[in-house]
Amino acid sequence: MSSPELLGPQITFFFRDYLLGQRGASVHTVHSYRDAMKLLLRFAAQRTGKTVTHLSLEDLDAPMILAFLKHLEVERCSSPSTRNQRLGAIRTFFRIVATNAPTAFEQCQRILAIPMKRACQKPVDYLEREEMEAILVVIDRASLIGRRDYALFALMYNCGSRIQETLNLNVRDISLTWPAYIRFFGKGRKERICPLWNETVTVLRDFIEERGLDPTSAVPIFVNNRGQRLSRDGAALRLSKYANKAVLRVPSVAGKRIHPHSIRHTTAMHMLRSGVDRNAIANLLGHARSSTTDRYAHADLEMKRKAIESCAPPPETRQSKWRNPEVLDFLESL
């Protein structure tokens, strides 16, 4: 394990042979693991004073991993969930190293013992119906870019789709004849089919015809000015722009943290309020676990308010004030 060249073969085996060859991991999984390893290698190189190519497996010990995780939170201001995601990728890598390099087994054990950090679950970000409608209304559909953005966000609201799986759509993934539907390829390469509203069918048909696309082609639907597939950052930037404009129509939009995933949450919340069965919502959104869908029920303030209002408040009673200065002084001193 003393050879500085040992780290390179381990990384190569992990990505090429294990992730791609044995697991058949998706591109998104590979990229996520790649980004974590790139950050770790650059941090370790800077900390040891070596170049990345001269790092050995011994350099990536448990203290180095702990220092890297602290670096993520303190210097890069990463959230606990992001920190845990990076640690998960590192754990997986060293789990494979432990199998391939028995002399590094003890080192791998120490790294695998590093715990995940408890993270506070953020409230679900979603939009009320008038807020979502305001965002769609302010989109200038006089330009091709505006019509693209409207088709993109209207489709996401219709299907509650993730931003990446929506941007990955090709023309042949959509059937605009009755019954109209769209085929998504979500996380874990799971395929699901979502029906389309008539209004969404009209918008997509007009947009596809305007671009002169063959309905059976594998051409991306949503592209940028250079004709390349629109990126997640590009879509998020456009949505932020429209959200800022929508504030003039519906001021409550200003108090929301709006991002592309907010539209997915919005669809789920609106379906839940309409009385749609949670299993049907889970199938539409492509949730692997029912607990993922249940969080929407916990987040809906309107449903909570109705539940509270259904119970009569207790009768008002007068109670004499409790006076004990010594105890109060004691409690105040704590």
TIDREN-721760 format. One record per residue: residue in one letter; x, y, z of N, C-alpha, C, O in turn. Coordinates in steps of 0.2 Angstrom, whole numbers, plus 5000, padded with zeros to 4 digits. Layout:
<atoms>
AXYZXYZXYZXYZ ...
</atoms>
This chain:
<atoms>
M500449945000500050005000500450065000500250125000 S501150055000501550115001501650144994501950204993 S501550114989501650144982501150194980500550184981 P501450254978500950314977500550294970500050334969 E500750244967500350234961499650194962499250174958 L499650164969499150124970498450154970497950124969 L498350224971497750254972497450254965496850244964 G497850274960497550274953497150214950496650214948 P497450154951497150094949496550084953496050054950 Q496550094959495950084963495350134961494750104960 I495450194959494950234957494750214950494150214948 T495150194946494950174939494550104940494050104936 F494750064944494350004945493650024947493149994945 F493650064952492950084955492450114950491850094950 F492750154946492250194941492150144935491550134933 R492650114932492550084926492250014927491849994924 D492549974932492449904932491849894937491349854936 Y491849934943491249924948490649964946490149934945 L490650024946490050064944489750054937489150034937 L490150054932489950044926489849974924489349954921 G490349934925490349864923489949814927489549784924 Q490049824934489649774938488949804940488449764939 R488949864942488249894944487849914939487249924939 G488149934933487849974928487450034930486950044928 A487850074934487550134937487450184931487750184926 S486950224933486750274928487250334928487750334932 V487150374922487650434921487650474927488150504929 H487050494930486950534935487350514942487650544945 T487250444943487650414949488350424948488750434953 V488650404942489350404941489550484942490150494945 H489250524939489450594940489450624947489850654949 S488950594951488950614958489550584962489850624966 Y489650524960490250494964490950524961491350544965 R490950544955491550574952491650644955492250664957 D491150684956491150754959491450744966491850784968 A491150694970491450684977492150674977492550694981 M492350624972493050604972493550664970494050664973 K493350704965493750754963493850804969494350834969 L493350824972493350864978493850844983494250874986 L493750774985494250744990494950744987495350764991 L495050724981495750724979496150794979496650794980 R495750844977496050914977496150934984496650964985 F495750924988495850934995496450904998496850935001 A496450834997497050795000497650824997498250825000 A497650834990498350864987498550924990499150934991 Q498050974991498251034994498451025001498951065004 R498150985005498350975012499050935013499350955018 T499150895008499850855009500350895005500950875006 G500250935001500750974997500950934991501450944988 K500550884989500750834983500250854978499750894978 T500450834972500050834966499550774967499650734970 V498950784963498450734963498750664961498550614964 T499150664956499450604953499950574958500050514957 H500150604963500650574967500350554974500650534979 L499650564975499350544981499350464981499250434976 S499450444987499350374988498750354992498450404995 L498550294993498050274996498050285004497550305007 E498750285006498850305013498650375015498550395021 D498650415010498550485011497750495013497650545016 L497350455010496650465011496450415017496050375017 D496750435023496550405029495950435033495650485030 A495750405038495150435042495150505044494750545043 P495750525047495850595048495750645042495450695043 M496050625037495950665030495250665028495050725026 I494850615029494150615027493750655031493350695029 L493950655038493550695043493750775041493250815042 A494350785040494550855038494150885032493950935031 F494150835027493750855021493050865022492750915019 L492750825026492050835028491950905031491450945030 K492350925036492350985039492451045034492151095035 H492951035030493051085024492451095020492251155018 L492051045019491451055015490951095019490651135016 E490851085025490351125029490551195030490151235030 V491251205032491451265035491651315029491451365029 E492051285024492351325019491851335013491851385010 R491551275011491151275005490451285007489951285003 C490251285014489551305016489051255013488551265012 S489251185013488851135011488351115016488551125022 S487751095015487251075020487451005022487850975019 P487150985028487250925031487050865026487450815025 S486550875022486350825017486850815011487050765009 T487150875009487650875004488350835007488650795003 R488450855013489050825016488950745017489350705016 N488350725019488150655019488250625012488450565012 Q487950655007488050625000488750614998488850564995 R489150665000489850654998490150595002490550554999 L490050595008490250535013490050475010490350425010 G489450465008489150405005489550384999489650324999 A489750424995490150404989490850384991491050334989 I491150414996491750394999491750325002492150285001 R491250315006491150255009491050195004491450145005 T490650204999490650154994491350144990491450084989 F491650194989492350184986492750144991493150094988 F492850154997493250125002492950055003493350005006 R492350045002492049975003492349924998492549864999 I492449954992492749914986493449904987493749854986 V493849964990494549954991494649904996495149864995 A494249895001494349845006494349775003494749735006 T494049764998493949704995494549694990494849634990 N494849744987495349734982496049744985496549714983 A496049784991496749794994496749765001496549815006 P496849705003496749685010497249715015497049725021 T497749745012498249775017497949845019498249875024 A497449865016497149935018496449925021496149965022 F496349855023495749845027495649885033495049905034 E496149895037496049925043495850005042495450035045 Q496250025037496150095035495350105033495050155034 C495150065029494450065026493950055032493450095031 Q494050015036493650005042493550075046492950095048 R494050105047494050175051493650225047493250265050 I493750225040493350275036492550255036492150295036 L492450185035491750165035491350175041490750175042 A491750185047491450195053491250275054490950285059 I491450315050491350385051490550395050490250375045 P490250425055489450425054489250475050489550525049 M488650465047488250525044488050575049487950555055 K487950635047487750685051486950695051486650695046 R486650705057485950715057485750785054486150835055 A485350785050485150845046484350855047483950815047 C484250925048483550945049483250935042483450965037 Q482650905042482250905036481950975035481550995039 K482050995029481851065027481051055025480851005023 P480651105026479951105024479951105017480351125013 V479351075014479251065007479151135004478751165006 D479551144999479351214995478851204990479051164985 Y478351234990477751224985477451294984477451334989 L477051294979476751354977475951344978475751294976 E475651394980474851394979474651404972475051424968 R474051384971473851384964473951444960474151454955 E473751504964473751564961474451584960474651624955 E474951564964475651584963475951544957476351574953 M475751484956476051444950475751474944476051474939 E475051494944474751524938475151584937475151604931 A475351624942475651694940476251684937476451724933 I476651634939477351614936477251604928477651624924 L476751564927476651544920476351604916476551604910 V475951644919475651704915476151754913476151784908 V476651764917477151814916477651794911478051834908 I477651734908478151704903477951744897477351734894 D478351774893478251804887478251754881478851734879 R477651734879477651684874477651714867477551674862 A477851774866477951804860478551784856478651784850 S479051754860479751734858479751654858479351624862 L480251624854480251554854480551534861480351484864 I480951574864481251554871480751554876480651514880 G480251604875479751604880479251544879478951524884 R479151534873478651474872478951404874478651364877 R479651404873480051344876479951344884479751284887 D480051394887480051404894479351384897479251344902 Y478851414893478151394895477951324895477651294899 A478151294889478051224888478451174893478151134896 L479051204895479451164900479051164907478951114910 F478951224909478651224916477951204916477651174922 A477551214911476851184911476851114911476451084914 L477351084907477351004907477550984914477350934917 M478051014917478250994924477650994929477650954934 Y477251054929476751054933476151004932475850984936 N476050984925475650934923475850864926475350834929 C476450854926476650784928477050774934477150724937 G477250834937477550834943478250804942478550764947 S478550814937479150784935479750814938479750874939 R480350774938480950804941481250844935481150834929 I481650894936481950944931482350904926482350914920 Q482850864929483250824924482950774920483050774914 E482450734923482050694918481650724913481550694908 T481450784915481050824910481550854904481350854898 L482150874906482650904901482950844897483150854891 N482850784900483150724896482650704891482850654887 L482050734890481550704886481750714878482050764877 N481650664874481650674867480950674864480450654867 V480950694858480250704855479850634855479250634856 R480250584854479850514853479650494860479250444860 D479750524865479550504872478850534873478550514878 I478550574868477950604869477450574864477550574858 S476850554866476250534862475750584862475450594868 L475650624857475150684857474450664855473950704854 T474350594852473750574850473350544856473650524861 W472750544856472350514861472450444863472450404858 P472550424869472550464875473350484875473750444875 A473450554876474050584876474450564882474150564888 Y475050554882475450534887476250554886476450564880 I476650544891477350554891477650504895477450484900 R478250484892478650434895479250464898479750484895 F479350454905479950474909480350424910480150364912 F481050434911481550384913481850424920482250464919 G481550404925481750434932482350404935482750364932 K482450414942482950384946482950304945482450274945 G483550284945483650214945483450184938483250124938 R483450224933483150204926482450174926482350134922 K482050194931481350174931480950214926481050274926 E480550174923480150204917479450214920479150174923 R479150274919478450284921478150324915478450364912 I477450314915477050354910476550394913476250374918 C476550464911476050514914475550534909475850554903 P474950544910474450564906474550644905474850674910 L474350674900474350744899473750774898473250754895 W473650844901473050884900473050904893473550904889 N472450914891472250944884472651004883472951014877 E472651044888473051114887473851104886474151134882 T474051054890474751034889474951004882475451024879 V474450964880474550934873474550984868474950984863 T474151034868474151094863474751134863475051144858 V475051144869475651184870476251144867476651174863 L476251084869476851044866476851034859477351034855 R476151014856476151004849476351074845476651064840 D476151124847476251194844477051204844477351224839 F477351184850478051204851478451154846478951174843 I478251084846478651044842478551054835479051044831 E477951074833477851084826478251154824478451154818 E478251204828478651264826479351244825479651284821 R479651204829480351184828480451134822481051124821 G479951114819479951064814480250994816480650974812 L480050974821480350914824479950854822479350854821 D480350794820480050734818479750704825480150684829 P479150684825478850654831479150584833479150564839 T479550554829479850494830480550494832480950444832 S480850554832481550564832481750564839481350574844 A482450554840482750564847483050624848483550634852 V482750684846483050744846482750774853482150764855 P483150814857482950844863482350894862482450924857 I481950894866481350944865481551014868481451064864 F481951014873482051084876482851094876483251064879 V482951144871483651154870483851234871483351274872 N484451244871484651314873484751354866484551324861 N485051414866485151454860485651424855485651434849 R486051374858486551344854486351274851486651244847 G485651264852485451194850485551134854485451084852 Q485951154860486051094864485551084870485151134871 R485551024873485051014878485051064883485651074886 L484551094885484551144891484751114897484551054899 S485151154901485451124907485051144913484551184913 R485151104919484751114925484851184927484351224929 D485451214927485651284929485251334925484951384927 G485251314918484851364914484151364915483851424915 A483851304916483151304918482951344925482451374925 A483451334930483351364936483351434936483051474939 L483851464931483951534931483251564927483051614929 R483051534922482451554919481851554924481451604924 L481751504928481251504933481251554938480751584940 S481851574940481951624945481751694942481551734946 K481951704936481751764932480951774932480751824934 Y480651724931479951724930479651734937479051764938 A479951704942479651704949479751784952479251804955 N480251814950480351884952479851924948479551974951 K479651914942479151954939478451934942478051984942 A478351874944477651854947477551884953476951894955 V478051914957477951944963477452004962477052024967 L477552044956477052104955476352084955475952124956 R476252024953475551994952475251964959474751984961 V475751924962475551894968476151904973476651864972 P476051954977476651964982476851914986477451914988 S476451864987476651804992477251764989477551724992 V477351764982477851734979478551754982479051714982 A478551814984479251844986479451804992480051804994 G479051774996479251745002479351665001479451635006 K479351644995479451574994480251564991480451604987 R480551504993481151484990480951444984480851384984 I481051474978480751434972481351414968481851444966 H481251344966481751314962481351264958480851254959 P481651234953481351184948480951134952480451114950 H481251104957480951054961480351074965479851034967 S480251144966479651164969479051154965478451144968 I479151154958478551134954478351064955477751054955 R478751014956478550944957478250944964477750914965 H478450984969478150984976477451014975476950994978 T477351064971476751094970476251054967475651054969 T476451014962475950964959475750914964475150904964 A476150884968475950844973475450874978475050834980 M475650934980475250964985474550974983474050964986 H474451004976473851014973473450954972472750954973 M473750894970473350834970473150804976472550784977 L473550814982473350794988472750834991472250804994 R472750894990472150934992471550924988470950924990 S471650894982471050874978470750814980470250784977 G471050774984470850714987471050654983470850594983 V471650664979471950604975472250554980472550584985 D472150494979472450444983473250444983473550464978 R473550434989474250444990474650394985475150414983 N474350334985474750284981474750314973475250294970 A474150344971474150364964474650424963474950424958 I474750464968475250524968475950494968476350514964 A476050444972476750404972476850374965477450384963 N476350344962476450314955476650374950477050364946 L476250424951476350484946477050514946477350524941 L477250524953477950554954478550504953479050524953 G478350444954478950394953479250384960479850374960 H478850384965479250374972479350304973478850264972 A479850284976480050214977479750194984479550134985 R479650244989479450234995478850274997478750334995 S478350245000477750285002477850345007477550395007 S478350335011478550385015478750455012478650505015 T479050445006479150505002478550545000478550605001 T478050514999477450544997477050575004476750625003 D477150535009476850555015477050625018476650655021 R477650645016477950705018477550765016477450825019 Y477150755010476750815008476150825012475950885013 A475850775015475350775020475550815026475150855029 H476150805028476350835034476550905033476550945038 A476650925027476850995025476251045024476351105024 D475651015022475151055020474751095026474451065030 L474951165026474651205031473851205031473551205036 E473651205025472851215024472551155027472051165030 M472751095026472451035029472551035036472151005040 K473151055039473251055046472751105049472451095054 R472651165046472151215048471451185049471151195054 K471251155044470551125043470551065049469951065052 A471051035050471050985055470951015062470550985066 I471251065063471251105070470551135071470251135076 E470351165065469651195066469051145067468551165069 S469151085065468651035066468551015073468050985075 C469051035077469051025085468851085088469051145087 A468351085093468151145096468651165102468951115105 P468751225102469251245107469051235114468451235115 P469451225119469251225126468951285129469051335126 P468451275133468151335136468651375140469051355143 E468551445139468951495142468851495150468251495152 T469351485154469351485161469851535164470351535161 R469651555169470151605173470451565178470251525182 Q471151575178471551545183471951595187472251645184 S471951585193472351635197473151625196473351575194 K473451685196474151685194474551655200474451655206 W475051615197475551585202476051625204476451655200 R476151635210476651685213477151645217476951625223 N477751645215478251615220478951645218479251625214 P479051705220479651745218480251705218480751715214 E480351665223481051635224481151585218481651575216 V480551545217480651495211480751535205481151515201 L480351585204480451625197481151655197481451645191 D481351675202482051705202482551645200483051655196 F482451585203482851535201482851515194483351505191 L482251505191482151485184482451545180482751525175 E482351605182482651655178483451655177483751675173 S483751625183484451625183484751575179485351565178 L484351525177484551465173484851485166485051445162 
</atoms>
